[in-house]
């Protein structure tokens, strides 16, 4: 028979673990959004000649910033 140790943890300890994971998830999402915004802002600075050299256009910016762009 297997008994999960967490079943016997006091309620405050279980809640602290839940909140720590939630806080970490929110911090990760904020960091991802900041990186997306940074990349997108850099792409907005490109002029038409630079975009042509790279083979991209304004419609590609979202996918590039998200890291999902495929040629």
Backbone bond lengths (Angstrom), bond angles and torsions (degrees), N, CA, C in turn:
res aa  C-N    CA-C-N  psi(-1)  N-CA   C-N-CA  omega(-1)  CA-C   N-CA-C  phi
1 X - - - 1.447 - - 1.524 108.32 -
2 X 1.324 115.84 134.87 1.467 121.99 179.88 1.523 109.12 -104.33
3 X 1.320 116.37 129.27 1.466 121.42 176.48 1.513 107.30 -117.40
4 X 1.301 115.45 123.12 1.466 120.36 179.72 1.516 108.89 -76.04
5 X 1.323 115.87 127.70 1.462 121.71 -178.22 1.516 110.47 -62.82
6 X 1.321 117.61 -33.35 1.458 120.58 -178.59 1.528 112.45 -63.56
7 X 1.332 116.37 -24.04 1.457 119.03 178.35 1.523 111.59 -61.48
8 X 1.327 117.27 -25.16 1.449 121.16 -176.37 1.525 112.81 -101.87
9 X 1.319 116.54 0.88 1.462 119.69 178.36 1.519 109.33 -70.50
10 X 1.318 117.62 142.53 1.457 119.92 177.95 1.525 110.28 -61.65
11 X 1.316 116.72 150.20 1.465 122.23 -177.56 1.531 112.42 -53.34
12 X 1.344 120.24 -43.80 1.471 118.71 179.53 1.523 112.99 -60.97
13 X 1.336 116.95 -34.66 1.461 120.04 179.43 1.528 110.33 -67.73
14 X 1.327 117.48 -40.52 1.467 120.84 177.83 1.517 110.19 -63.93
15 X 1.347 116.74 -43.18 1.471 120.01 179.68 1.508 111.05 -64.52
16 X 1.325 117.34 -38.91 1.467 120.68 179.79 1.522 110.22 -61.67
17 X 1.325 116.98 -39.32 1.461 120.53 177.90 1.513 112.07 -65.20
18 X 1.310 116.24 -40.81 1.462 121.15 178.76 1.514 109.66 -63.98
19 X 1.319 117.59 -46.17 1.462 120.70 -178.89 1.522 111.66 -67.51
20 X 1.319 117.86 -34.15 1.468 120.63 177.75 1.526 110.21 -65.19
21 X 1.340 116.85 -43.15 1.465 119.93 177.63 1.522 110.93 -65.81
22 X 1.325 117.14 -39.96 1.459 120.92 178.19 1.523 110.61 -63.17
23 X 1.319 116.56 -45.65 1.459 121.12 179.50 1.532 110.43 -61.68
24 X 1.318 117.16 -41.72 1.461 120.89 178.48 1.524 111.03 -64.59
25 X 1.324 117.00 -40.47 1.463 120.75 179.22 1.523 111.20 -64.98
26 X 1.324 116.75 -41.71 1.461 120.62 179.11 1.530 110.05 -66.86
27 X 1.308 117.75 -42.22 1.469 121.41 178.84 1.525 110.35 -62.43
28 X 1.324 116.94 -39.89 1.465 121.15 178.54 1.526 110.41 -64.59
29 X 1.311 117.34 -43.12 1.474 121.72 179.80 1.526 110.54 -64.27
30 X 1.314 117.52 -40.75 1.468 121.04 178.09 1.526 110.20 -63.49
31 X 1.335 117.12 -43.05 1.460 120.77 178.92 1.528 111.09 -63.30
32 X 1.339 117.00 -40.69 1.465 120.29 177.05 1.520 111.22 -61.83
33 X 1.327 116.74 -43.36 1.466 120.78 -178.61 1.524 111.10 -66.04
34 X 1.324 117.22 -39.07 1.470 120.35 177.49 1.527 110.65 -62.56
35 X 1.318 116.86 -42.39 1.465 120.64 178.71 1.526 110.33 -64.93
36 X 1.327 117.59 -43.13 1.463 121.63 176.88 1.524 109.59 -57.20
37 X 1.324 117.58 -49.46 1.463 121.63 -178.98 1.525 111.53 -61.81
38 X 1.329 117.28 -39.70 1.465 121.31 179.61 1.525 110.53 -62.23
39 X 1.334 115.84 -47.76 1.468 120.22 -179.03 1.526 110.09 -65.42
40 X 1.328 117.31 -45.06 1.460 121.21 -178.64 1.526 110.41 -61.30
41 X 1.320 117.59 -42.63 1.467 121.03 178.52 1.523 111.66 -62.54
42 X 1.323 117.40 -38.46 1.464 120.66 177.42 1.526 110.44 -65.31
43 X 1.322 116.54 -40.28 1.463 119.62 178.64 1.524 111.63 -64.62
44 X 1.313 117.26 -35.57 1.469 120.74 179.05 1.525 111.96 -64.30
45 X 1.311 117.64 -21.49 1.466 121.43 -179.40 1.527 112.54 -80.04
46 X 1.345 117.60 -12.59 1.462 120.44 -178.94 1.525 110.17 -71.39
47 X 1.336 116.13 142.17 1.461 118.85 173.50 1.535 108.66 -94.60
48 X 1.312 116.88 175.22 1.462 121.89 -174.51 1.541 111.40 -59.44
49 X 1.327 117.85 -41.50 1.460 121.60 179.96 1.525 111.21 -60.66
50 X 1.333 116.58 -44.96 1.468 120.63 179.83 1.530 111.16 -65.02
51 X 1.330 116.64 -40.00 1.468 119.48 177.66 1.524 110.76 -64.03
52 X 1.347 117.22 -40.81 1.465 120.59 178.11 1.525 111.01 -62.40
53 X 1.322 117.12 -41.05 1.468 120.93 178.23 1.522 111.67 -62.03
54 X 1.329 115.89 -36.92 1.470 120.70 -179.87 1.521 112.45 -83.67
55 X 1.310 117.05 -14.34 1.464 120.81 -179.10 1.512 113.21 75.31
56 X 1.333 115.91 31.73 1.465 120.41 179.16 1.521 109.28 -127.01
57 X 1.324 115.29 166.62 1.452 121.56 175.54 1.516 109.44 -138.09
58 X 1.320 116.23 173.25 1.470 119.72 -178.97 1.532 113.88 -56.42
59 X 1.328 116.89 -29.50 1.472 120.04 179.81 1.531 111.81 -67.50
60 X 1.318 117.24 -18.37 1.472 121.74 -178.94 1.522 113.19 -88.51
61 X 1.303 117.82 -11.93 1.466 121.57 -172.35 1.530 113.12 -56.89
62 X 1.321 116.78 -43.99 1.469 119.12 -177.77 1.526 111.01 -62.01
63 X 1.322 116.44 -47.23 1.474 120.10 -179.36 1.525 111.14 -64.70
64 X 1.329 117.08 -38.42 1.465 119.89 178.95 1.527 109.81 -64.08
65 X 1.319 116.74 -46.73 1.470 120.83 -178.75 1.519 111.84 -65.03
66 X 1.323 117.58 -32.93 1.473 120.97 177.80 1.529 112.45 -79.49
67 X 1.324 116.84 -15.00 1.456 120.09 -178.55 1.507 113.00 84.00
68 X 1.332 117.64 18.95 1.466 121.26 -178.18 1.515 112.59 -111.69
69 X 1.315 117.94 7.38 1.466 122.01 -176.27 1.520 110.47 -68.80
70 X 1.343 116.14 132.09 1.464 122.52 175.40 1.519 108.11 -130.15
71 X 1.307 116.27 138.78 1.476 120.90 177.72 1.497 109.44 -86.24
